[in-house]
Amino acid sequence: MNAGLNIGDLIFQLFAVAVPIISVVLLFLFWRYLKKNKEQLNRIEQKLDSNKSKN
């Protein structure tokens, strides 16, 4: 038996660790994007409302 670490085992372990970490990071970035987008839309809406009230 080979007691060393096979390259296939190493690649599998990297994927097994990387996939959950990447998933969490992507979810966080997506949540942050949605939050910033919502804030931007609110600012645009406020500007449109203020321009509407001036006219």
Order of alpha helices (4+ residues) and beta strands (2+ residues): alpha
